[in-house]
Amino acid sequence: SLLITPAFFAAESLDKMVGDLHCHRPVLFVLPFLSTLSFLPPSSFLSLSLQTSINSMLSVYSETGDYGNVKVSGEILLQINYSYKTGALNILVKSCRNLAVADEKKQRTDPYVKAYLLPDKSRQSKRKTKIKSNSTNPEFNETLKYVISHTQLETRTLQLSVWHYDRFGRNSFLGEVEIPFDSWNFENQGDEWFVLQPKVRISRGKKSFKKGKKGETHLPSGGILEVLIKEAKNLTAVKSGGTSDTFVKGYLLPDDSKATKHKTPIIKKNVNPQWNHTFAFSGLNSRDIHNVCLELTVWDKESLSSNIFLGGVRLSTGSGVSNGKEVDWMDSQGEEQHLWQKMIDSPGASVEGILMLRSSMGKRRL
């Protein structure tokens, strides 16, 4: 294994560092078995950015408005359609029923619906319906449209929230529903009622939502860890023509269930892919961040056989212990460990790093 000293990478760009390897310029390595760089193949690197907001969800929910002032009630009727051919996602917001009265003095509710494709909370992701005047059973019949590939859509969660519009004050939150598309059946294109919930925070467990009167919704509290997967360099070419179809898979150990798995879109025919894709892990507190490990692995997508492992990293405190139990996956060292500690020391701030990919992750003992 090769360990890069953390200070070296702080002032260097990814392209320059990879160029230094090929030009044999001075680069500080710890080489347990080799004493010269001339026999080493080009190494693979992963560039990423980390940001935490522990015990605060302010960085996640940026919209202005009043939460908790109105007791949430009611349901929303939706029809969700997706075209695999055009990549068009159409969310038909039909109506709501039994909404709460937002303005007690005037006994009125002026509702509208707002949508995001999480984890993207930017203006580009926001969609809104028109405002309906003075109705707790509004009819919208408006289609909110997105264009997105199916592989990327599987990593997204639709958040629909209902609001009361206040012309002279702050809008009031009337409820929301979150629908994870990694488990959504797009063959079902019928109308469906969803029970509106109080403010939902994405958990490290399965994101949950209610259909009709069934089910339970858990509302975890805490902060969020956002991981921006930027790019990789010098990945192994496994396909003819010297290319690979690459994607990144992420877990926040010890939870390695399929329900909490994050994946980037697949970048085809590229050994230097740029994803610029964000993973979001929520429901964290300050104690959790010392007991979890961010595992990121890079893969080549194969259609007729198993995907091929191209490398990976683990970011953690490197203590070997999680919640008082010895585990083999808390094994971060060098820049992996340094970047994680830097993130812990900088809550709310973004920290960036460039990590050499491990050639093997070893078996995990959870």
N, C-alpha and C positions, 0 to 999 in steps of 0.2 A: 504494500500500500504506500501511497505518497501523501504526505501531509504538507499543506502550504501554510506558511506563516501568515496569520491574519493581517498584520500591518501592511504586508506587501500589496494586497489586493485593494486596499482602501482607496488608493490614488490612481489605479490603473483601469483602463477600459478593457472590456472582454476581448475585443479584436486585437488590441495591442498586446495583451497577455498571451493570447494564443500565438500571435506573430512572434513573440519573444521565444516561445518554445521551439519554433521552427528555425529561428535565426541563432539559437544557442546563446542568446544574451543572458546576462546574469539573472537567474531566478533561484530563489532560495527554497530548496526541497530538503526533506529528511528522507534519505534513501537507505532503508535497512539492509538491502542486499546488493545494491549496485553503487558504484563509485563514479559513474560517468553518465551523462545524459545521452550520449551518442547512440546507445542501444535501446532507448525507450521509444515506443511508438507514440504518435500524437495522442494526448490525453483529451478526454471529453469533459466539457464544463457545462454547468447549469447556472443561469443567471436568474435571480429572484429578488423580490422585495417583501418584507414582513411588516405588519402593523398590528398592534394590539390596542384594545380599549377595554381594560378590565374594570368591572363593576360600573360600567357606564355604557348605555346604548346610544348616546348622543351622536356618535360618529356614524351610526347605522341609519338612524331615522332622522333625516335632515328636514323633512317637511315641517312647516310651521302650522301650529294648530293646538287645540286643547285635547289632551287625552284623559280619560277617566272622569270627566265632568258629566258625561251622559252615560247612563246604564245601557249597555249594549243589548239589543234585541233584534229579532227579525231574521229574514233569509234573503238570499239573492239567487235569481234564476239565470243560468248561463247555458250557452251552447258553444262548445270548443271544437273547432275544425282545423286540421293541418293538411296541407298539400305537400306530399313528398316530392312531387315533380317541380313545383315552383318555390318551395320553402316558405310558403305563406301560412302564418299562424293567425287565424281569425277568432277573436273572442267576442261572441255576440252577447252583450249585456241586455237581457230582455226586461227584467223588472226586479223590484224588491217588494217585500210585504212585511207588515208589522214592524216597521222601523220605529225607533224611539223618538219621542218628542224632544227636540233639541233645545228649543227656546220655550221655557216654561211660562214666561210672562206673556208672550204672544201666542202660545200654544200652536207653534208651527215648526215644520221641518222643511228645509229647502235642500234636498239631497242631490249629490252627484257621486260618480264612481271614478276612482283613480287606480291605475294599474302600473306595475313594474314587473320586469323579468329579473328576479333576484339571481345573483348578488348585485346586479347592476342597478344602482340607485341614481344614476345620472339623469340629466334632462332628456338625453337621447332615448332612454328606456321608458320615460313616463308617457302615459296615455290617459286621457280624461274624457268622460261623457259631458254632455250639456247638463246644466242645472235644471232640476224640475221644481216648480214653485209649489210650496205648501202642500206636501203629500207625504204620508208615511207608507203609501203603497204606490210608488212611482212606476211608470212605464217608460223605459228608456229606448229599447229596440235600436241600440247603436252598436256597431262593430268596431272593436279596437284591433288594429292590425300591426303585425310584426313580420319581418322577413328574416329568417334564421335557419341555418342548416339543422337537420335532424340530430346529428351527432352533438352539436352544441346545445340544442334544445333539451336533450336528455340531462344536461348538467344544470338546467335552470329551474326555478320555482316561480310560478305565477302568483303574485301578490295583488289581490283586489281589495281595496278599502273603500268604505262608504263614508261620506262627509256631509255635514250640514254647512251650507255657505252662509257666512255672516258678512254682509256688506260693510258693516261698521266696526267689526271686531275680528276675533280669531275664529277660524272655522273649527267646528267640533267633530271629533272622531265618533262615528256611529257603529263601527265594527269592521272586521276584515276576514278574509279567508286566504289561506296559502295552499297552492296545489303544486306538488313536486312532479315534474314531467318525466322523471326517470322511471316512474311506475304508472304513468297515465296510459289508458287504453284509447288510442286515437281512432280505433275502429268504431267506437261508440260516439256518434255524433248527435245524440238526442239531447233534449233539454234536461237540465238537472238542477235541483234546488240545493243550496249550500247554506248551512247555518252560520250566521255572522258571529265572530268571536271577538273577545277583547284583544288588545295588542298582542300579536304572536311574535315570539322570538325564535329564530332557527336554533334548534338544539343539535348536539352531536349525535343524538339518536334520530330515529325516523321522524321527518317533518310530518305532522299529522293535521287532519282537517276533518270536519264533520259533513256528512251527506245526510240531508233530511234531519231526522231526529236521532240518528244512531251514532254510536262511537263516543269516545272520550278524547278530549284535546288537552295535552299537557303544555303548560306554559313555563318553560325554564327561564330563569333569570341569569344575569351575569353579563360578561363582556364578550367581545368578538375578536377572533384572530383572522385577519385577512392575509392571504398569500397570493401575491401577483407572480405568476410564472411567466417570465419574460421570454427567454430564448435558451437555446443550447448550441454548442459548437463542437465540431469534430465527432459527431456520433458515428457509430459503426454502420457501414453500408452493408446491408444483408440481402438486398435485391439486385437483380441483374441491372447493369447500367450504373452501379455505384450509388444507389439511393436507398432510402428507408421511408416507410410511412409511419411517422412518429407521433406519439402522444404521451402525456404525463398523467400518472395516477397518484392520488394522494389519500393518506389516512392520518388521523390523529390518534395514535396508539395510546392506551390499550384497546380502543374500539376499532376493530378491523372488519366490521360487518359490511355486507354489500350496501346496506341502507345508508351508511355514512360515507361511502366511497365518493371521491371527487375525481373527475376526469376532464382533461382539456379536449378540445376538438382535435381531430387527426390532421396533421400537416403531411401531405403526400409528396413523395419523391424529393426529400430534403434531409440532408444530414446536418444542416445548420438552421433548424426551424425557429420561427418566431411565433409564439402563441399569444402573449400579452393577455392571459386569461387569469381570472381571480377565483381562488377557492375561499370560502368563508366558513369558519367553524365558530359556533356561538354557544352560549350557556356556560362560559368559562368564568372562573374566579381566580384570584391571585394565587391560591394554593394549587389549583389545577395546572397552571402553566409550568410549575416545577415538577409535575408528576406525569406529564404527557410527552409524547415524542412525535414530531411531524415527519412522517416517512413519505418521500417523493421518489417514485420510480419511473424511468423512461422506457418506453416499449416501442417495438415495431409491430404494426398491425398486420396480421396474416388472415386472409379470408378462408383458406382451406386447412389451416393447421393452427396450433397454439401460437399465441403472440410471442415474440422474441424479446427477452430482457436485454436492454442496452446499457443499464447502469442506474444508480440511485444514490440518494443521500438520506441521512437521518439527522434531524436537528432537535437537540434536547440539552439538558444540563450535563449529560454524560455521566451521571452518578451511578448508573447500574441499578438504581432502586426506584420503584414507583409505588407510592402509597404504602411504604414500609415493606414492600416485597421485592426481592431480587429478581430482575428481569434482564434478558440478554439484549433487548432492543434499545435500552438506554445506554448506547455505546458511542455516542457522538464524541468526536475528538477534533482538535485543530480548529479550522475555520467553521465547521459545522457547530461546534460547541460555542465558539466565540460569537457567531452571528446570533444564536439563540439567546445568549446572555445579554448581548447588546440590545436585543429587542425587549427583554425583561426590564432592562435598566432605562428604557425609553418608551414608557406607555403613551399611546396616542400618536407617537411619531413613527414615520416610515424609516426602516433600515434596509439597506441593500447589500447583497453579497453575491459573489461568484464562487461556485463550489465545484471541486473536481468530483466527478461521478465515481462511485465505488464500482468495481467490476463484479462484486458479489455482495448480497445483503445477508446471507446466512439464514438459518432457520430461526423463526421467532418463537420464544417461549413466553406466552402471555399469562 
